[in-house]
């Protein structure tokens, strides 16, 4: 039984199995994974329970770290897959230069791009490019639009709702994201349809691209 004070995300509970299915295909054995915006910590725990040897590094902004740290402390040491580890969470603001040194074989983030300000998205891409190994993967889960079109009417309504709360938030354009990522040497390898009109974008780092 979890303490009531720990954060809980129904969306994490719904999407963790579909995400796990694709991470099994893409993340190599014993990979070092940096999760950006770990939120409740549910993904960190679930993936470490099912991906043998994974070394999962959760992170969050400072104001949300306490709840995440509580879950990791409570659940992050038992019931994990053989060889898997969940590290204590780190403070990470994607707009700041101080990212974990890595290197990491994968950077994973779920349902963060539409919440962070639009100006922070290039920082997420650039920071990921810096800390990934060559051939490392950036995996981004969430809703996306393509040009002016949403993949579902519900995503369009969600986008409008977010922008009414804060004009800097909103569902991001997957094609524009691919262009910016490519400038950093992160090249799209997969754009997979997921439940509830979400996508999983998988980028791979090459030796090409702008040096930050």
N, C-alpha and C positions, 0 to 999 in steps of 0.2 A: 504494500500500500504506500503510495507516494504522499508526502505532505501536501496539503492544500496550497501552501505558499509557492510551490514550484510552478513555473510557467508551463502551460500546456497548449498545444496547437492542434485542433481537429484536422486542419489541412495536412499537417505532417503525418498524422495517423492514417489519413486516406491515401496519401501519395507515396508513402515510404516503400511499399512493395513494388509498384511500377518503376520507381527510381532505382531500387536495388537491382531489379532485373537488368536494366541497362548498364549500371555500374559494373556488374559482374562481367559484362561483355568488354568493357573499355578499360577499367582500371587494372593494371598488371598486379601479379602476386607481390605481396609485401611492399606495396606502394606507400610512400609518404604522402598523405593527403591533407591539404590545408582547406578547411571549410570557412568561407567568408560569410559572416552573418549567421551564426549557428542558432540564434534564437533560443528556443526551449531546450535544445540539445537532443531532441528526439531522433533526428537523423544521425547524429554522431553515434549514439548508442546503438541504434538499429543496424547501421552499416557495420559497425565493429563486431556485432554479434553474428554477422553473416558473411564477412569477407576475411578469410583466414590471412593472418600476417599483416593486415593493414595497420598503418600507424597514423591515426586520425588526430589532427590538430584542430580543435574548435577555436573560434574567435568571435568576438562581439565588440560593439562599442561599449565604452566604459559604463554608461548608465544602465545597460542591460546585462552586465557581466555577472552580477550576484546570483540571479536565478539560474543562469546557465551553469555557473560553477557549482551550485547546489546539486543540480541533477547529475553532473559528471562525477562529483564526489560520492553521491549515493549509488549510482548505477554503473559507473565507468570502470569498475575493477572486477566484476563478476559476470559470468554468463557470456563472456566474449568468445568469438571464434578462436581456434588455436593460433597462438602467436600474435593475435590482434592486441592493439594498445590504443587507449584514448588518453591523450595528454591533457593536463590542466589547461583550461581555456586561456587565451591571450586577448588582451585589448588590441583591437585593430580598427582604425579609422582609415578607410581606403584612400582618402584624399591626402593623407600624410605620407611622408617618404619612409617612415620607419615601419617596414613590414618585417615579418619573421624572415630570418636569413635563408631558411631552406637549405638546400634545394628540395623541391617537392616534385614528385612524379605526376601529381594531379592537384588542381585547385577546383573545388566544388562550391557552388552557391545556389541556393533555392529560394525563389520568391523574394528576391532582394532588389533587382534592378528597377522595378516599377515603384518601389518605396523610396529608394535613395534619390536625391536630387539628380536631375539630368546631367548636371555638370560633374557629378561624381562618377558617372559610368565610365568615361575614358580613363579615370584614375584606377578603377577596378581592373580594366584591361591591361593598363601599363604595369600596375603592380604585379598582376599575375604573370605577365611576360617576364618580369625581372626574376621572380622566385622559382619559376618552372625550370626543370631540366630540359635540355634539347630533346625533342620528341614528347615532352610532357603535355598533359591534357588540361584544358580549361573546360569544365562542364557547367553549363548554366541552365537551370530549370525555371520555368515560369511561363506566363502568358506573353505572347509577342504579336505585333502586327506586321504586315508586309506592305510597305508603302502607305497608302491611305486606307487600306483595307484590314479589318479585323477578321480573325479566323472564325469568330462566332459573335452573334449579337450580344451575348452576355459579356464578352470581353470588351466590346465597345461601350456598354453601359458601365462596366467596371472602370474603364479608362476615364470616362466622364466624371464618375464619382471621385476618383483619385484627384483629378485636376481641380475639382471644386473644393476639395480639402486643401490642396496645395498645388499651384500651377507647375511647380518643379517636379511633381510626381507624375506618373503615367506609364502606360504600357509602351514598351520600347519597340522601335522598328528593327526587326531582325536583319534586314538587308543593310541598313546603315551600320549596325553593330558589326556585321561581317567586314565591311569596308575598313572601319577603324581598327578592328582586330588584325586584319591582314597587314596594315601599315606597321604593326608591331611584331610581325612574324608569327601571328597566330592564325592558322588557316582552317576553315571549316571542314570538318570530316563527316559530320552527320547533323541532321536536323530532324529529330524523331518526334512524331506525334505522341502525345501522352494523354491520359484521361483528363476530363474536365477542361478541354480546349487549351491545354498547356503544351509546351514543347520542351525538348532537351536538346540544346545546342552543344556540340562537341567540337572544340578547336584544338589543334595540335601545334606546338611551338616548333619552328624551324630555326635555322641559323640566320635567316633573312630578317629584314624588318628594321625599323628605327631603333636605335639604342637610346634608352632613357637615362 
